[in-house]
Amino acid sequence: MDYQKILEQLAEGELDQYEVAPQDAFDFQAALRAFGKRQNITGRALRGGKIIYSQSKSEN
């Protein structure tokens, strides 16, 4: 899976959200930690271990 491309699309607003399955969470987190614009992405945990990532909303 090309998490770098997915993260770019999330940060730029090309993707509204991306759902990560529990078995992929650690790999996705590793890519997110290495991603330069990670402050632009927010994760929301769901029941069952899934996480929904989306572009952070600006407070301005």
mmJSON file of the N, C-alpha and C atoms, coordinates in Angstrom:
{"data_MODEL":{"atom_site":{
"group_PDB":["ATOM","ATOM","ATOM","ATOM","ATOM","ATOM","ATOM","ATOM","ATOM","ATOM","ATOM","ATOM","ATOM","ATOM","ATOM","ATOM","ATOM","ATOM","ATOM","ATOM","ATOM","ATOM","ATOM","ATOM","ATOM","ATOM","ATOM","ATOM","ATOM","ATOM","ATOM","ATOM","ATOM","ATOM","ATOM","ATOM","ATOM","ATOM","ATOM","ATOM","ATOM","ATOM","ATOM","ATOM","ATOM","ATOM","ATOM","ATOM","ATOM","ATOM","ATOM","ATOM","ATOM","ATOM","ATOM","ATOM","ATOM","ATOM","ATOM","ATOM","ATOM","ATOM","ATOM","ATOM","ATOM","ATOM","ATOM","ATOM","ATOM","ATOM","ATOM","ATOM","ATOM","ATOM","ATOM","ATOM","ATOM","ATOM","ATOM","ATOM","ATOM","ATOM","ATOM","ATOM","ATOM","ATOM","ATOM","ATOM","ATOM","ATOM","ATOM","ATOM","ATOM","ATOM","ATOM","ATOM","ATOM","ATOM","ATOM","ATOM","ATOM","ATOM","ATOM","ATOM","ATOM","ATOM","ATOM","ATOM","ATOM","ATOM","ATOM","ATOM","ATOM","ATOM","ATOM","ATOM","ATOM","ATOM","ATOM","ATOM","ATOM","ATOM","ATOM","ATOM","ATOM","ATOM","ATOM","ATOM","ATOM","ATOM","ATOM","ATOM","ATOM","ATOM","ATOM","ATOM","ATOM","ATOM","ATOM","ATOM","ATOM","ATOM","ATOM","ATOM","ATOM","ATOM","ATOM","ATOM","ATOM","ATOM","ATOM","ATOM","ATOM","ATOM","ATOM","ATOM","ATOM","ATOM","ATOM","ATOM","ATOM","ATOM","ATOM","ATOM","ATOM","ATOM","ATOM","ATOM","ATOM","ATOM","ATOM","ATOM","ATOM","ATOM","ATOM","ATOM","ATOM","ATOM","ATOM","ATOM"],
"id":[1,2,3,4,5,6,7,8,9,10,11,12,13,14,15,16,17,18,19,20,21,22,23,24,25,26,27,28,29,30,31,32,33,34,35,36,37,38,39,40,41,42,43,44,45,46,47,48,49,50,51,52,53,54,55,56,57,58,59,60,61,62,63,64,65,66,67,68,69,70,71,72,73,74,75,76,77,78,79,80,81,82,83,84,85,86,87,88,89,90,91,92,93,94,95,96,97,98,99,100,101,102,103,104,105,106,107,108,109,110,111,112,113,114,115,116,117,118,119,120,121,122,123,124,125,126,127,128,129,130,131,132,133,134,135,136,137,138,139,140,141,142,143,144,145,146,147,148,149,150,151,152,153,154,155,156,157,158,159,160,161,162,163,164,165,166,167,168,169,170,171,172,173,174,175,176,177,178,179,180],
"type_symbol":["N","C","C","N","C","C","N","C","C","N","C","C","N","C","C","N","C","C","N","C","C","N","C","C","N","C","C","N","C","C","N","C","C","N","C","C","N","C","C","N","C","C","N","C","C","N","C","C","N","C","C","N","C","C","N","C","C","N","C","C","N","C","C","N","C","C","N","C","C","N","C","C","N","C","C","N","C","C","N","C","C","N","C","C","N","C","C","N","C","C","N","C","C","N","C","C","N","C","C","N","C","C","N","C","C","N","C","C","N","C","C","N","C","C","N","C","C","N","C","C","N","C","C","N","C","C","N","C","C","N","C","C","N","C","C","N","C","C","N","C","C","N","C","C","N","C","C","N","C","C","N","C","C","N","C","C","N","C","C","N","C","C","N","C","C","N","C","C","N","C","C","N","C","C","N","C","C","N","C","C"],
"label_atom_id":["N","CA","C","N","CA","C","N","CA","C","N","CA","C","N","CA","C","N","CA","C","N","CA","C","N","CA","C","N","CA","C","N","CA","C","N","CA","C","N","CA","C","N","CA","C","N","CA","C","N","CA","C","N","CA","C","N","CA","C","N","CA","C","N","CA","C","N","CA","C","N","CA","C","N","CA","C","N","CA","C","N","CA","C","N","CA","C","N","CA","C","N","CA","C","N","CA","C","N","CA","C","N","CA","C","N","CA","C","N","CA","C","N","CA","C","N","CA","C","N","CA","C","N","CA","C","N","CA","C","N","CA","C","N","CA","C","N","CA","C","N","CA","C","N","CA","C","N","CA","C","N","CA","C","N","CA","C","N","CA","C","N","CA","C","N","CA","C","N","CA","C","N","CA","C","N","CA","C","N","CA","C","N","CA","C","N","CA","C","N","CA","C","N","CA","C","N","CA","C","N","CA","C","N","CA","C","N","CA","C"],
"label_alt_id":[null,null,null,null,null,null,null,null,null,null,null,null,null,null,null,null,null,null,null,null,null,null,null,null,null,null,null,null,null,null,null,null,null,null,null,null,null,null,null,null,null,null,null,null,null,null,null,null,null,null,null,null,null,null,null,null,null,null,null,null,null,null,null,null,null,null,null,null,null,null,null,null,null,null,null,null,null,null,null,null,null,null,null,null,null,null,null,null,null,null,null,null,null,null,null,null,null,null,null,null,null,null,null,null,null,null,null,null,null,null,null,null,null,null,null,null,null,null,null,null,null,null,null,null,null,null,null,null,null,null,null,null,null,null,null,null,null,null,null,null,null,null,null,null,null,null,null,null,null,null,null,null,null,null,null,null,null,null,null,null,null,null,null,null,null,null,null,null,null,null,null,null,null,null,null,null,null,null,null,null],
"label_comp_id":["MET","MET","MET","ASP","ASP","ASP","TYR","TYR","TYR","GLN","GLN","GLN","LYS","LYS","LYS","ILE","ILE","ILE","LEU","LEU","LEU","GLU","GLU","GLU","GLN","GLN","GLN","LEU","LEU","LEU","ALA","ALA","ALA","GLU","GLU","GLU","GLY","GLY","GLY","GLU","GLU","GLU","LEU","LEU","LEU","ASP","ASP","ASP","GLN","GLN","GLN","TYR","TYR","TYR","GLU","GLU","GLU","VAL","VAL","VAL","ALA","ALA","ALA","PRO","PRO","PRO","GLN","GLN","GLN","ASP","ASP","ASP","ALA","ALA","ALA","PHE","PHE","PHE","ASP","ASP","ASP","PHE","PHE","PHE","GLN","GLN","GLN","ALA","ALA","ALA","ALA","ALA","ALA","LEU","LEU","LEU","ARG","ARG","ARG","ALA","ALA","ALA","PHE","PHE","PHE","GLY","GLY","GLY","LYS","LYS","LYS","ARG","ARG","ARG","GLN","GLN","GLN","ASN","ASN","ASN","ILE","ILE","ILE","THR","THR","THR","GLY","GLY","GLY","ARG","ARG","ARG","ALA","ALA","ALA","LEU","LEU","LEU","ARG","ARG","ARG","GLY","GLY","GLY","GLY","GLY","GLY","LYS","LYS","LYS","ILE","ILE","ILE","ILE","ILE","ILE","TYR","TYR","TYR","SER","SER","SER","GLN","GLN","GLN","SER","SER","SER","LYS","LYS","LYS","SER","SER","SER","GLU","GLU","GLU","ASN","ASN","ASN"],
"label_asym_id":["A","A","A","A","A","A","A","A","A","A","A","A","A","A","A","A","A","A","A","A","A","A","A","A","A","A","A","A","A","A","A","A","A","A","A","A","A","A","A","A","A","A","A","A","A","A","A","A","A","A","A","A","A","A","A","A","A","A","A","A","A","A","A","A","A","A","A","A","A","A","A","A","A","A","A","A","A","A","A","A","A","A","A","A","A","A","A","A","A","A","A","A","A","A","A","A","A","A","A","A","A","A","A","A","A","A","A","A","A","A","A","A","A","A","A","A","A","A","A","A","A","A","A","A","A","A","A","A","A","A","A","A","A","A","A","A","A","A","A","A","A","A","A","A","A","A","A","A","A","A","A","A","A","A","A","A","A","A","A","A","A","A","A","A","A","A","A","A","A","A","A","A","A","A","A","A","A","A","A","A"],
"label_entity_id":["1","1","1","1","1","1","1","1","1","1","1","1","1","1","1","1","1","1","1","1","1","1","1","1","1","1","1","1","1","1","1","1","1","1","1","1","1","1","1","1","1","1","1","1","1","1","1","1","1","1","1","1","1","1","1","1","1","1","1","1","1","1","1","1","1","1","1","1","1","1","1","1","1","1","1","1","1","1","1","1","1","1","1","1","1","1","1","1","1","1","1","1","1","1","1","1","1","1","1","1","1","1","1","1","1","1","1","1","1","1","1","1","1","1","1","1","1","1","1","1","1","1","1","1","1","1","1","1","1","1","1","1","1","1","1","1","1","1","1","1","1","1","1","1","1","1","1","1","1","1","1","1","1","1","1","1","1","1","1","1","1","1","1","1","1","1","1","1","1","1","1","1","1","1","1","1","1","1","1","1"],
"label_seq_id":[1,1,1,2,2,2,3,3,3,4,4,4,5,5,5,6,6,6,7,7,7,8,8,8,9,9,9,10,10,10,11,11,11,12,12,12,13,13,13,14,14,14,15,15,15,16,16,16,17,17,17,18,18,18,19,19,19,20,20,20,21,21,21,22,22,22,23,23,23,24,24,24,25,25,25,26,26,26,27,27,27,28,28,28,29,29,29,30,30,30,31,31,31,32,32,32,33,33,33,34,34,34,35,35,35,36,36,36,37,37,37,38,38,38,39,39,39,40,40,40,41,41,41,42,42,42,43,43,43,44,44,44,45,45,45,46,46,46,47,47,47,48,48,48,49,49,49,50,50,50,51,51,51,52,52,52,53,53,53,54,54,54,55,55,55,56,56,56,57,57,57,58,58,58,59,59,59,60,60,60],
"pdbx_PDB_ins_code":[null,null,null,null,null,null,null,null,null,null,null,null,null,null,null,null,null,null,null,null,null,null,null,null,null,null,null,null,null,null,null,null,null,null,null,null,null,null,null,null,null,null,null,null,null,null,null,null,null,null,null,null,null,null,null,null,null,null,null,null,null,null,null,null,null,null,null,null,null,null,null,null,null,null,null,null,null,null,null,null,null,null,null,null,null,null,null,null,null,null,null,null,null,null,null,null,null,null,null,null,null,null,null,null,null,null,null,null,null,null,null,null,null,null,null,null,null,null,null,null,null,null,null,null,null,null,null,null,null,null,null,null,null,null,null,null,null,null,null,null,null,null,null,null,null,null,null,null,null,null,null,null,null,null,null,null,null,null,null,null,null,null,null,null,null,null,null,null,null,null,null,null,null,null,null,null,null,null,null,null],
"Cartn_x":[0.85,0.0,0.893,0.569,1.343,0.762,1.14,0.613,1.079,2.264,2.77,1.818,1.381,0.459,-0.883,-1.374,-2.637,-2.523,-1.405,-1.195,-1.137,-0.47,-0.438,-1.841,-2.632,-3.998,-4.851,-4.684,-5.417,-5.006,-3.708,-3.194,-3.629,-3.726,-4.103,-5.61,-6.372,-7.827,-8.374,-7.53,-7.984,-8.82,-8.547,-9.341,-10.053,-11.336,-12.066,-11.625,-11.456,-11.049,-10.47,-9.763,-9.192,-9.348,-9.906,-10.14,-9.024,-8.445,-7.361,-7.883,-7.709,-8.114,-7.121,-7.566,-6.676,-5.359,-5.398,-4.174,-3.177,-3.621,-2.743,-2.354,-2.863,-2.692,-1.226,-0.425,0.97,1.765,1.538,2.225,1.818,0.532,0.062,0.631,0.665,1.215,2.689,3.442,4.861,5.004,4.171,4.211,3.776,2.785,2.301,3.373,4.087,5.145,6.261,6.537,7.591,7.104,5.808,5.212,5.431,5.929,6.27,5.097,3.922,2.757,1.751,2.249,1.34,0.411,0.781,-0.09,-1.361,-1.39,-2.566,-3.555,-3.244,-4.07,-4.503,-5.773,-6.349,-6.923,-6.726,-7.288,-8.381,-9.396,-10.503,-10.706,-10.538,-10.664,-12.131,-12.438,-13.779,-13.769,-14.934,-15.028,-14.507,-13.874,-13.356,-11.947,-11.352,-9.967,-9.74,-10.786,-10.611,-10.316,-9.574,-9.267,-9.591,-10.3,-10.622,-9.706,-8.922,-8.036,-8.647,-8.527,-9.023,-8.149,-8.366,-7.626,-8.066,-7.093,-7.414,-8.126,-9.1,-9.834,-9.115,-8.946,-8.28,-9.224,-8.693,-9.491,-9.586,-8.922,-8.89,-10.161],
"Cartn_y":[-1.181,0.0,1.242,2.227,3.463,4.496,4.379,5.284,6.722,6.9,8.253,9.004,8.347,8.97,9.275,8.347,8.548,9.737,9.827,10.942,12.274,12.305,13.53,13.94,12.958,13.249,13.756,13.205,13.68,15.111,15.365,16.682,17.766,17.407,18.378,18.484,17.639,17.684,16.933,16.168,15.378,14.18,13.675,12.611,13.213,12.918,13.396,12.656,11.343,10.522,9.212,8.529,7.231,6.352,5.173,4.239,3.207,3.055,2.103,0.952,-0.258,-1.458,-1.718,-2.38,-2.645,-3.327,-4.256,-4.977,-4.099,-2.946,-2.028,-0.801,-0.695,0.522,0.848,-0.141,0.132,0.595,-0.006,0.404,1.818,2.123,3.464,4.498,4.17,5.092,5.379,4.383,4.578,5.552,5.395,6.306,7.705,7.805,9.107,9.833,9.125,9.754,10.3,9.649,10.088,11.156,11.412,12.342,13.78,14.625,16.008,16.889,16.604,17.456,16.754,15.962,15.166,16.001,17.267,18.123,18.484,18.208,18.484,17.321,16.248,15.046,14.661,14.338,13.953,12.543,11.757,10.417,10.324,9.521,9.291,7.785,7.28,5.84,5.436,4.293,3.735,2.437,1.968,0.666,-0.416,-1.394,-2.499,-2.275,-1.117,-0.864,-0.098,0.216,0.997,2.448,3.115,4.53,5.252,6.367,7.21,8.428,8.618,9.778,10.76,12.053,13.098,14.334,15.295,16.547,17.322,17.873,18.671,19.931,20.313,21.552,22.705,23.784,24.972,25.701,26.199,26.928,28.402,28.875,30.318,30.749],
"Cartn_z":[0.0,0.0,0.0,-0.812,-0.896,0.063,1.34,2.353,2.138,1.581,1.316,0.377,-0.674,-1.622,-0.954,-0.138,0.568,1.52,2.244,3.162,2.429,1.286,0.468,0.048,-0.405,-0.838,0.318,1.508,2.681,3.039,3.071,3.453,2.469,1.201,0.169,-0.018,0.648,0.529,-0.665,-1.351,-2.497,-2.046,-0.841,-0.224,0.98,1.137,2.305,3.553,3.415,4.552,4.053,4.958,4.643,5.87,5.692,6.795,6.844,8.035,8.247,9.103,8.609,9.339,10.474,11.528,12.673,12.293,11.369,10.99,10.229,9.713,8.983,9.802,11.021,11.816,12.105,12.474,12.815,11.593,10.446,9.222,8.824,8.935,8.583,9.558,10.846,11.845,11.578,11.166,10.845,9.68,8.662,7.512,7.933,8.8,9.263,10.069,10.942,11.74,10.861,9.74,8.825,7.847,7.816,6.862,7.329,6.452,6.803,7.191,6.677,6.946,7.856,8.807,9.626,10.49,10.781,11.566,10.798,9.502,8.67,8.647,9.369,9.325,10.742,10.882,12.167,12.059,13.097,13.153,14.2,13.901,14.838,14.955,16.165,16.402,16.476,15.898,15.923,16.715,17.064,17.723,16.785,17.375,16.574,16.081,16.394,16.033,14.749,13.993,12.769,13.131,12.264,12.446,11.146,11.269,10.12,10.17,9.119,9.02,8.021,8.344,7.465,7.62,6.75,6.812,8.052,8.785,9.968,9.55,10.338,10.063,10.736,10.021,10.566,11.511,12.607,13.597,13.265,12.225,11.89,11.242],
"occupancy":[1.0,1.0,1.0,1.0,1.0,1.0,1.0,1.0,1.0,1.0,1.0,1.0,1.0,1.0,1.0,1.0,1.0,1.0,1.0,1.0,1.0,1.0,1.0,1.0,1.0,1.0,1.0,1.0,1.0,1.0,1.0,1.0,1.0,1.0,1.0,1.0,1.0,1.0,1.0,1.0,1.0,1.0,1.0,1.0,1.0,1.0,1.0,1.0,1.0,1.0,1.0,1.0,1.0,1.0,1.0,1.0,1.0,1.0,1.0,1.0,1.0,1.0,1.0,1.0,1.0,1.0,1.0,1.0,1.0,1.0,1.0,1.0,1.0,1.0,1.0,1.0,1.0,1.0,1.0,1.0,1.0,1.0,1.0,1.0,1.0,1.0,1.0,1.0,1.0,1.0,1.0,1.0,1.0,1.0,1.0,1.0,1.0,1.0,1.0,1.0,1.0,1.0,1.0,1.0,1.0,1.0,1.0,1.0,1.0,1.0,1.0,1.0,1.0,1.0,1.0,1.0,1.0,1.0,1.0,1.0,1.0,1.0,1.0,1.0,1.0,1.0,1.0,1.0,1.0,1.0,1.0,1.0,1.0,1.0,1.0,1.0,1.0,1.0,1.0,1.0,1.0,1.0,1.0,1.0,1.0,1.0,1.0,1.0,1.0,1.0,1.0,1.0,1.0,1.0,1.0,1.0,1.0,1.0,1.0,1.0,1.0,1.0,1.0,1.0,1.0,1.0,1.0,1.0,1.0,1.0,1.0,1.0,1.0,1.0,1.0,1.0,1.0,1.0,1.0,1.0],
"B_iso_or_equiv":[0.0,0.0,0.0,0.0,0.0,0.0,0.0,0.0,0.0,0.0,0.0,0.0,0.0,0.0,0.0,0.0,0.0,0.0,0.0,0.0,0.0,0.0,0.0,0.0,0.0,0.0,0.0,0.0,0.0,0.0,0.0,0.0,0.0,0.0,0.0,0.0,0.0,0.0,0.0,0.0,0.0,0.0,0.0,0.0,0.0,0.0,0.0,0.0,0.0,0.0,0.0,0.0,0.0,0.0,0.0,0.0,0.0,0.0,0.0,0.0,0.0,0.0,0.0,0.0,0.0,0.0,0.0,0.0,0.0,0.0,0.0,0.0,0.0,0.0,0.0,0.0,0.0,0.0,0.0,0.0,0.0,0.0,0.0,0.0,0.0,0.0,0.0,0.0,0.0,0.0,0.0,0.0,0.0,0.0,0.0,0.0,0.0,0.0,0.0,0.0,0.0,0.0,0.0,0.0,0.0,0.0,0.0,0.0,0.0,0.0,0.0,0.0,0.0,0.0,0.0,0.0,0.0,0.0,0.0,0.0,0.0,0.0,0.0,0.0,0.0,0.0,0.0,0.0,0.0,0.0,0.0,0.0,0.0,0.0,0.0,0.0,0.0,0.0,0.0,0.0,0.0,0.0,0.0,0.0,0.0,0.0,0.0,0.0,0.0,0.0,0.0,0.0,0.0,0.0,0.0,0.0,0.0,0.0,0.0,0.0,0.0,0.0,0.0,0.0,0.0,0.0,0.0,0.0,0.0,0.0,0.0,0.0,0.0,0.0,0.0,0.0,0.0,0.0,0.0,0.0],
"pdbx_formal_charge":[null,null,null,null,null,null,null,null,null,null,null,null,null,null,null,null,null,null,null,null,null,null,null,null,null,null,null,null,null,null,null,null,null,null,null,null,null,null,null,null,null,null,null,null,null,null,null,null,null,null,null,null,null,null,null,null,null,null,null,null,null,null,null,null,null,null,null,null,null,null,null,null,null,null,null,null,null,null,null,null,null,null,null,null,null,null,null,null,null,null,null,null,null,null,null,null,null,null,null,null,null,null,null,null,null,null,null,null,null,null,null,null,null,null,null,null,null,null,null,null,null,null,null,null,null,null,null,null,null,null,null,null,null,null,null,null,null,null,null,null,null,null,null,null,null,null,null,null,null,null,null,null,null,null,null,null,null,null,null,null,null,null,null,null,null,null,null,null,null,null,null,null,null,null,null,null,null,null,null,null],
"auth_seq_id":[1,1,1,2,2,2,3,3,3,4,4,4,5,5,5,6,6,6,7,7,7,8,8,8,9,9,9,10,10,10,11,11,11,12,12,12,13,13,13,14,14,14,15,15,15,16,16,16,17,17,17,18,18,18,19,19,19,20,20,20,21,21,21,22,22,22,23,23,23,24,24,24,25,25,25,26,26,26,27,27,27,28,28,28,29,29,29,30,30,30,31,31,31,32,32,32,33,33,33,34,34,34,35,35,35,36,36,36,37,37,37,38,38,38,39,39,39,40,40,40,41,41,41,42,42,42,43,43,43,44,44,44,45,45,45,46,46,46,47,47,47,48,48,48,49,49,49,50,50,50,51,51,51,52,52,52,53,53,53,54,54,54,55,55,55,56,56,56,57,57,57,58,58,58,59,59,59,60,60,60],
"auth_comp_id":["MET","MET","MET","ASP","ASP","ASP","TYR","TYR","TYR","GLN","GLN","GLN","LYS","LYS","LYS","ILE","ILE","ILE","LEU","LEU","LEU","GLU","GLU","GLU","GLN","GLN","GLN","LEU","LEU","LEU","ALA","ALA","ALA","GLU","GLU","GLU","GLY","GLY","GLY","GLU","GLU","GLU","LEU","LEU","LEU","ASP","ASP","ASP","GLN","GLN","GLN","TYR","TYR","TYR","GLU","GLU","GLU","VAL","VAL","VAL","ALA","ALA","ALA","PRO","PRO","PRO","GLN","GLN","GLN","ASP","ASP","ASP","ALA","ALA","ALA","PHE","PHE","PHE","ASP","ASP","ASP","PHE","PHE","PHE","GLN","GLN","GLN","ALA","ALA","ALA","ALA","ALA","ALA","LEU","LEU","LEU","ARG","ARG","ARG","ALA","ALA","ALA","PHE","PHE","PHE","GLY","GLY","GLY","LYS","LYS","LYS","ARG","ARG","ARG","GLN","GLN","GLN","ASN","ASN","ASN","ILE","ILE","ILE","THR","THR","THR","GLY","GLY","GLY","ARG","ARG","ARG","ALA","ALA","ALA","LEU","LEU","LEU","ARG","ARG","ARG","GLY","GLY","GLY","GLY","GLY","GLY","LYS","LYS","LYS","ILE","ILE","ILE","ILE","ILE","ILE","TYR","TYR","TYR","SER","SER","SER","GLN","GLN","GLN","SER","SER","SER","LYS","LYS","LYS","SER","SER","SER","GLU","GLU","GLU","ASN","ASN","ASN"],
"auth_asym_id":["A","A","A","A","A","A","A","A","A","A","A","A","A","A","A","A","A","A","A","A","A","A","A","A","A","A","A","A","A","A","A","A","A","A","A","A","A","A","A","A","A","A","A","A","A","A","A","A","A","A","A","A","A","A","A","A","A","A","A","A","A","A","A","A","A","A","A","A","A","A","A","A","A","A","A","A","A","A","A","A","A","A","A","A","A","A","A","A","A","A","A","A","A","A","A","A","A","A","A","A","A","A","A","A","A","A","A","A","A","A","A","A","A","A","A","A","A","A","A","A","A","A","A","A","A","A","A","A","A","A","A","A","A","A","A","A","A","A","A","A","A","A","A","A","A","A","A","A","A","A","A","A","A","A","A","A","A","A","A","A","A","A","A","A","A","A","A","A","A","A","A","A","A","A","A","A","A","A","A","A"],
"auth_atom_id":["N","CA","C","N","CA","C","N","CA","C","N","CA","C","N","CA","C","N","CA","C","N","CA","C","N","CA","C","N","CA","C","N","CA","C","N","CA","C","N","CA","C","N","CA","C","N","CA","C","N","CA","C","N","CA","C","N","CA","C","N","CA","C","N","CA","C","N","CA","C","N","CA","C","N","CA","C","N","CA","C","N","CA","C","N","CA","C","N","CA","C","N","CA","C","N","CA","C","N","CA","C","N","CA","C","N","CA","C","N","CA","C","N","CA","C","N","CA","C","N","CA","C","N","CA","C","N","CA","C","N","CA","C","N","CA","C","N","CA","C","N","CA","C","N","CA","C","N","CA","C","N","CA","C","N","CA","C","N","CA","C","N","CA","C","N","CA","C","N","CA","C","N","CA","C","N","CA","C","N","CA","C","N","CA","C","N","CA","C","N","CA","C","N","CA","C","N","CA","C","N","CA","C","N","CA","C","N","CA","C"],
"pdbx_PDB_model_num":[1,1,1,1,1,1,1,1,1,1,1,1,1,1,1,1,1,1,1,1,1,1,1,1,1,1,1,1,1,1,1,1,1,1,1,1,1,1,1,1,1,1,1,1,1,1,1,1,1,1,1,1,1,1,1,1,1,1,1,1,1,1,1,1,1,1,1,1,1,1,1,1,1,1,1,1,1,1,1,1,1,1,1,1,1,1,1,1,1,1,1,1,1,1,1,1,1,1,1,1,1,1,1,1,1,1,1,1,1,1,1,1,1,1,1,1,1,1,1,1,1,1,1,1,1,1,1,1,1,1,1,1,1,1,1,1,1,1,1,1,1,1,1,1,1,1,1,1,1,1,1,1,1,1,1,1,1,1,1,1,1,1,1,1,1,1,1,1,1,1,1,1,1,1,1,1,1,1,1,1]
}}}
